[in-house]
Amino acid sequence: MAGEKIATRVAYGQELLVMAEKYPNMVVLDADLSSATNTNAFAKKYPERFYNCGIAEQNMTCIAAGMSTCGLIPVTNSFAMFAAGRAFEQIRNSIAYPHLNVKIVGSHGGLSVGEDGATHQCNEDIALMRSLPGMTVVVPCDGYEMKLALQAILAYEGPVYLRMCRMATEIVTDRIEGYRFELGKGVTLRDGEGISIVATGITVPMALRAAEQLEEEGISARVIDIHTIKPLDEELILKAARETGVVVTVEEASVIGGLGSTVSELLGSRYPVPVLRHGVNDEFGRSGKATEVLEYYGITPEKIAETARNAYGLKTEQE
């Protein structure tokens, strides 16, 4: 049975209002995109705690850095392309270097921005933010997980990059028995012995669908949700590699520097097994309806299952 669909950015906007009461020192900054980033409801209810910085992401970032030194918890908001890309230098020098308590929220990440095209489809933001020392990188997979992620990053002292997507996606984590959210800890959503599919963001529900397809073919697939790419849950990944012998990573981002690189670096040094990276392969996006763009780049359950079959084939050849 399919779950409810909601965009992570919408769930974020809803939870922002809830967290406003718990954290009276939280302030929200936006780069003139409040309707798209869903900070507009917060702006309406708490106008004295909302700052529209205009189309000036670098300035917004530095303002937030200054606010954090005054005991406030600033949350900056813009499209991922601008939040992580345009303001990278300011994030690096003014937030990450002094390790300030600023939460950077990049909305509209990845190919699913759709019609806005390659200039706005930021596939490199995870790699950029992951490269910064001390930066925590979080990519929730659905609306339920997004709300828990926001709660967690506000309770955490330090800089965080939180990635959201534009399109509505299926909620799956609320149906997983024993599911709990903890920064730096992945979650096994489905057990399996034949292959491990390690996914992040909106590809997690797709990975679960792919696992269902593989099960019909006699391939037992474990599905792991890595909502925190940095710090990575190394023990969970190592356990999966030891028990299944092969890993497929899945992301709606560049496999260069993203989840695929993160997992490959770990396993390459600690427990070498075949790793196939499924995501955006060193190319820019293009304009089109979100579902069609994702299909063009192979970010679908069917294509994930195909990569998993290839990985499973490598494993059986070695055996």
C-alpha positions as CSV (number, residue, x, y, z in Angstrom):
1,M,0.0,0.0,0.0
2,A,1.4,3.4,-1.0
3,G,2.0,5.9,1.7
4,E,1.1,9.5,1.8
5,K,3.0,11.8,-0.5
6,I,4.5,15.2,0.7
7,A,7.5,17.2,-0.3
8,T,10.2,17.3,2.3
9,R,10.2,21.1,2.0
10,V,6.5,21.2,2.9
11,A,7.1,19.0,6.0
12,Y,10.0,21.3,6.9
13,G,7.8,24.3,6.8
14,Q,5.3,22.6,9.1
15,E,7.8,21.5,11.6
16,L,9.5,24.9,11.6
17,L,6.4,26.3,13.3
18,V,6.4,23.6,15.9
19,M,10.1,24.1,16.7
20,A,9.6,27.9,16.9
21,E,7.9,27.4,20.3
22,K,10.5,25.1,21.6
23,Y,13.4,27.3,20.5
24,P,12.5,31.0,21.1
25,N,16.1,31.9,20.2
26,M,15.7,30.4,16.7
27,V,15.6,32.9,13.8
28,V,14.9,32.2,10.2
29,L,16.7,33.9,7.3
30,D,15.6,33.6,3.7
31,A,17.0,34.8,0.3
32,D,13.7,36.0,-1.1
33,L,12.3,32.5,-1.7
34,S,10.0,32.0,1.3
35,S,7.1,30.6,-0.7
36,A,9.3,28.0,-2.4
37,T,11.3,27.1,0.8
38,N,8.1,27.1,2.9
39,T,9.4,29.6,5.4
40,N,6.5,31.9,4.6
41,A,4.2,30.5,7.4
42,F,7.0,31.1,9.9
43,A,7.4,34.7,8.6
44,K,3.7,35.4,9.0
45,K,3.5,34.0,12.5
46,Y,6.9,35.3,13.8
47,P,7.7,38.4,11.7
48,E,10.1,39.7,14.4
49,R,12.2,36.5,14.0
50,F,12.2,36.4,10.2
51,Y,14.7,38.1,8.0
52,N,14.3,38.3,4.2
53,C,17.8,39.1,3.1
54,G,16.9,39.4,-0.6
55,I,18.8,37.7,-3.4
56,A,22.1,38.0,-1.5
57,E,22.9,34.5,-0.2
58,Q,26.5,35.4,0.8
59,N,25.3,38.3,3.0
60,M,22.6,36.1,4.5
61,T,25.2,33.5,5.4
62,C,27.4,36.1,7.1
63,I,24.5,37.7,8.9
64,A,23.6,34.3,10.3
65,A,27.2,33.7,11.4
66,G,27.1,36.9,13.4
67,M,23.7,36.2,14.9
68,S,24.9,32.8,16.2
69,T,27.6,34.5,18.2
70,C,24.8,36.4,20.1
71,G,23.1,33.3,21.4
72,L,20.6,32.8,18.5
73,I,20.1,29.7,16.4
74,P,20.0,31.0,12.8
75,V,18.5,28.9,10.1
76,T,19.3,30.1,6.6
77,N,17.1,29.1,3.6
78,S,17.5,29.2,-0.2
79,F,17.7,26.8,-3.1
80,A,20.6,24.3,-2.7
81,M,22.3,25.8,-5.8
82,F,22.6,29.1,-4.0
83,A,22.6,28.0,-0.3
84,A,25.6,25.6,-0.9
85,G,27.0,26.8,-4.2
86,R,26.9,30.6,-4.3
87,A,27.6,31.0,-0.6
88,F,30.3,28.3,-0.3
89,E,33.1,30.7,0.6
90,Q,31.1,32.4,3.3
91,I,30.0,29.0,4.7
92,R,33.5,27.8,4.8
93,N,35.2,30.8,6.3
94,S,32.4,32.4,8.5
95,I,30.5,29.3,9.7
96,A,32.5,26.0,9.3
97,Y,35.9,27.4,10.2
98,P,34.8,28.9,13.6
99,H,32.3,26.0,14.0
100,L,29.3,28.2,14.6
101,N,25.8,27.0,15.4
102,V,24.2,27.8,12.1
103,K,21.8,25.5,10.2
104,I,22.0,25.9,6.4
105,V,18.9,24.6,4.6
106,G,19.2,23.9,0.9
107,S,15.8,23.4,-0.8
108,H,15.2,22.2,-4.3
109,G,18.2,19.9,-4.3
110,G,19.0,17.5,-7.2
111,L,17.3,16.7,-10.5
112,S,13.8,16.8,-9.1
113,V,13.8,20.6,-9.4
114,G,12.6,19.7,-12.9
115,E,11.6,22.5,-15.2
116,D,14.1,25.0,-13.6
117,G,16.9,23.1,-15.5
118,A,20.6,22.5,-15.1
119,T,21.4,25.9,-13.6
120,H,19.1,25.2,-10.6
121,Q,19.5,21.4,-10.3
122,C,22.3,21.3,-7.8
123,N,23.8,17.8,-7.9
124,E,27.0,18.9,-6.3
125,D,25.8,20.3,-2.9
126,I,26.4,17.2,-0.9
127,A,30.0,17.0,-2.2
128,L,30.6,20.6,-1.4
129,M,29.2,20.5,2.1
130,R,30.7,17.2,2.9
131,S,34.2,18.5,2.1
132,L,34.0,21.1,4.9
133,P,35.6,20.1,8.2
134,G,33.1,19.7,11.0
135,M,30.0,20.1,8.8
136,T,27.2,17.7,9.4
137,V,25.3,16.8,6.2
138,V,21.7,15.5,6.5
139,V,19.4,14.4,3.6
140,P,16.0,13.2,4.8
141,C,14.1,10.7,2.6
142,D,10.5,11.7,3.3
143,G,8.3,14.1,5.2
144,Y,8.2,12.1,8.5
145,E,12.0,11.8,8.6
146,M,12.4,15.5,7.7
147,K,10.5,16.6,10.8
148,L,12.6,14.4,13.0
149,A,15.8,15.6,11.2
150,L,14.8,19.3,11.9
151,Q,14.3,18.4,15.6
152,A,17.7,16.7,15.8
153,I,19.7,19.4,14.0
154,L,18.2,22.2,16.2
155,A,19.2,20.2,19.3
156,Y,22.7,19.7,17.9
157,E,25.4,22.4,18.6
158,G,27.3,23.1,15.4
159,P,27.0,23.7,11.7
160,V,24.6,21.6,9.7
161,Y,23.6,21.4,6.0
162,L,20.1,20.1,5.5
163,R,19.0,19.2,2.0
164,M,15.4,19.2,0.8
165,C,13.7,18.4,-2.5
166,R,10.9,20.1,-4.4
167,M,8.6,17.3,-5.5
168,A,6.2,15.3,-3.3
169,T,7.5,11.9,-2.4
170,E,6.1,8.9,-0.6
171,I,6.4,8.7,3.2
172,V,7.9,5.3,4.1
173,T,9.7,5.7,7.4
174,D,6.6,6.0,9.6
175,R,5.7,2.4,8.7
176,I,9.0,0.8,9.7
177,E,8.8,-1.1,13.0
178,G,11.4,0.1,15.5
179,Y,12.4,3.1,13.3
180,R,14.1,6.0,15.2
181,F,16.1,9.0,14.0
182,E,19.5,9.8,15.3
183,L,22.1,12.0,13.7
184,G,25.0,9.9,12.3
185,K,23.1,6.7,12.5
186,G,21.6,5.0,9.4
187,V,18.5,2.8,9.5
188,T,17.9,-0.6,8.0
189,L,14.5,-0.4,6.5
190,R,14.4,-3.8,5.0
191,D,16.6,-6.8,5.8
192,G,18.3,-9.0,3.2
193,E,21.3,-11.3,2.7
194,G,22.0,-11.1,-1.1
195,I,22.9,-7.5,-1.6
196,S,22.9,-4.2,0.2
197,I,21.2,-1.1,-1.3
198,V,22.4,2.0,0.6
199,A,20.2,5.0,-0.3
200,T,19.7,8.6,0.7
201,G,17.0,11.3,0.2
202,I,14.1,10.7,-2.2
203,T,15.8,7.6,-3.6
204,V,15.1,5.6,-0.4
205,P,11.4,4.9,-1.3
206,M,12.7,4.0,-4.8
207,A,15.2,1.6,-3.3
208,L,12.5,-0.1,-1.3
209,R,10.4,-0.6,-4.5
210,A,13.5,-1.9,-6.3
211,A,14.0,-4.5,-3.5
212,E,10.4,-5.7,-4.0
213,Q,11.2,-6.3,-7.7
214,L,14.4,-8.1,-6.8
215,E,12.6,-10.3,-4.3
216,E,10.3,-11.6,-7.1
217,E,13.5,-12.7,-8.9
218,G,14.9,-14.5,-5.9
219,I,17.4,-11.8,-4.9
220,S,17.2,-10.8,-1.2
221,A,18.1,-7.1,-1.0
222,R,18.8,-5.2,2.2
223,V,17.8,-1.5,2.1
224,I,19.6,1.0,4.3
225,D,18.5,4.6,4.7
226,I,21.5,6.9,5.2
227,H,19.9,10.2,6.2
228,T,23.2,11.5,7.7
229,I,25.9,11.4,5.0
230,K,28.4,13.1,7.3
231,P,29.2,11.7,9.9
232,L,28.6,8.4,8.2
233,D,27.3,5.4,10.1
234,E,30.5,3.4,9.4
235,E,29.6,0.3,11.5
236,L,26.2,-0.1,9.8
237,I,27.8,0.0,6.3
238,L,30.6,-2.3,7.3
239,K,28.2,-4.8,8.8
240,A,26.1,-4.8,5.6
241,A,29.2,-5.3,3.4
242,R,30.4,-8.2,5.5
243,E,27.0,-9.9,5.5
244,T,25.9,-9.4,1.9
245,G,29.3,-9.0,0.1
246,V,28.2,-6.3,-2.3
247,V,26.8,-2.8,-2.1
248,V,24.9,-0.4,-4.3
249,T,24.7,3.2,-3.4
250,V,21.7,5.3,-4.6
251,E,21.4,9.1,-4.6
252,E,19.7,12.0,-6.5
253,A,23.1,13.7,-6.6
254,S,26.5,13.4,-8.1
255,V,28.2,10.1,-7.4
256,I,31.4,12.1,-7.3
257,G,31.8,13.3,-3.7
258,G,28.3,12.2,-2.7
259,L,27.0,9.1,-0.9
260,G,28.6,6.8,-3.4
261,S,32.0,8.4,-2.8
262,T,31.5,8.3,1.0
263,V,30.7,4.6,1.1
264,S,33.4,3.7,-1.4
265,E,36.0,5.5,0.6
266,L,35.0,3.7,3.7
267,L,34.9,0.2,2.2
268,G,38.0,0.7,0.1
269,S,40.0,1.2,3.3
270,R,38.2,-1.0,5.7
271,Y,36.5,-3.9,3.9
272,P,36.8,-4.0,0.1
273,V,33.8,-5.4,-1.7
274,P,32.2,-4.5,-5.0
275,V,30.4,-1.1,-4.8
276,L,28.3,0.2,-7.7
277,R,27.3,3.8,-7.5
278,H,23.9,4.8,-8.9
279,G,23.2,8.5,-9.3
280,V,24.2,11.4,-11.4
281,N,27.3,10.4,-13.4
282,D,29.5,13.5,-13.9
283,E,26.9,15.4,-15.9
284,F,24.6,18.4,-15.6
285,G,20.8,18.1,-15.5
286,R,18.3,19.4,-18.0
287,S,14.9,20.9,-18.0
288,G,11.7,18.9,-17.9
289,K,9.0,17.5,-15.7
290,A,10.6,16.2,-12.5
291,T,9.5,12.6,-13.0
292,E,10.7,12.6,-16.7
293,V,14.1,14.1,-15.7
294,L,14.6,11.5,-13.0
295,E,13.6,8.8,-15.5
296,Y,16.0,10.1,-18.1
297,Y,18.9,9.9,-15.6
298,G,17.9,6.5,-14.4
299,I,16.7,7.6,-10.9
300,T,13.8,5.1,-10.8
301,P,13.1,1.8,-9.0
302,E,13.5,-0.1,-12.2
303,K,17.0,1.3,-13.0
304,I,18.0,0.9,-9.4
305,A,17.0,-2.8,-9.6
306,E,19.0,-3.1,-12.8
307,T,22.1,-1.8,-11.1
308,A,21.5,-4.1,-8.2
309,R,21.3,-7.1,-10.5
310,N,24.6,-6.2,-12.1
311,A,26.2,-5.9,-8.6
312,Y,24.7,-9.2,-7.6
313,G,26.1,-10.7,-10.7
314,L,29.6,-9.5,-9.8
315,K,29.2,-11.1,-6.4
316,T,28.2,-14.5,-7.8
317,E,31.1,-14.4,-10.3
318,Q,33.5,-14.0,-7.5
319,E,32.0,-16.8,-5.6
